[in-house]
Amino acid sequence: MLEYSIFRKLPPWLQAQELAQKGAYLANRQHKDWTVQLFYIDQRFVEVWNRGPLQVVSTFYEPANALHVVEPYLGGLEMPEWFTQ
C-alpha cells in the first residue's frame, strides 16, 4: 500500500485514482452542491469533494480526531441488520 506521506505529494488526479483502487470507501454526504466521499487509506481519512466534473481531494491534519472526521457522515451510514438487533 502507498504510504500516506507519498500519497499527499501526488497530483490530485493520481490521488483520486489511488483512493479508487486502494482506499477503503466508508461513506458519503451532501454539502450544498457537493457530494463528499470519505475514504480511509494508510490509517488516515481522506475526503473527495465532487461537483459535476470537478473533483477535489482533501486530507486532514495529523492530529484530526477520528470522531470529528466521521461525525458528518453518521446520519447516512447504514448499519447491518444484525448490528441493530
C-alpha positions in Angstrom: 0.0 0.0 0.0 1.1 3.5 -0.7 2.3 5.5 2.3 0.2 8.5 3.3 3.3 10.8 3.1 3.8 9.8 -0.5 0.1 9.9 -1.2 -0.1 13.6 -0.2 2.6 14.5 -2.6 0.8 13.0 -5.6 -1.1 15.3 -8.0 -4.8 15.4 -7.2 -5.9 13.2 -10.2 -3.4 10.5 -9.1 -4.6 10.8 -5.5 -8.2 10.1 -6.7 -7.0 7.1 -8.7 -5.1 5.7 -5.7 -8.2 6.1 -3.5 -10.4 4.4 -6.0 -8.0 1.4 -6.3 -6.5 1.1 -2.9 -8.6 3.2 -0.4 -11.4 1.9 1.6 -14.7 3.7 0.8 -16.6 4.5 4.0 -19.5 6.8 3.3 -20.7 9.9 1.5 -22.6 13.0 2.4 -24.0 16.1 0.7 -22.7 19.6 1.4 -24.6 22.3 -0.6 -23.9 21.4 -4.3 -21.1 19.0 -3.4 -21.1 15.2 -2.9 -18.4 14.3 -0.4 -17.0 10.8 -0.1 -15.0 9.6 2.8 -12.1 7.2 2.3 -9.6 5.5 4.5 -6.0 4.9 3.3 -2.9 4.0 5.2 -4.6 4.7 8.6 -5.8 8.2 7.5 -9.1 9.7 6.4 -9.4 11.4 3.1 -12.3 13.2 1.5 -13.1 13.6 -2.2 -15.4 16.5 -3.0 -17.3 16.1 -6.3 -19.4 18.7 -8.1 -20.1 17.9 -11.8 -16.8 17.2 -13.5 -14.8 18.9 -10.7 -13.1 16.6 -8.1 -11.1 17.9 -5.1 -9.1 15.6 -2.8 -8.9 16.9 0.8 -6.8 15.5 3.6 -6.9 16.1 7.3 -4.3 17.5 9.6 -2.2 14.9 11.5 -4.0 15.2 14.9 -7.5 15.1 13.4 -9.9 13.4 15.8 -11.5 10.4 14.1 -14.9 11.1 15.7 -14.8 14.7 14.4 -14.0 13.4 10.9 -16.7 10.7 10.8 -19.4 12.7 12.6 -20.9 14.5 9.5 -21.3 11.0 7.9 -23.1 9.3 10.7 -26.6 10.2 9.5 -26.0 8.5 6.2 -24.4 5.3 7.4 -26.4 2.1 7.0 -26.0 -0.4 9.8 -26.2 -4.1 9.1 -29.4 -5.7 10.3 -27.5 -7.9 12.8 -26.0 -4.8 14.4 -29.4 -3.2 15.3 -30.9 -6.3 16.9 
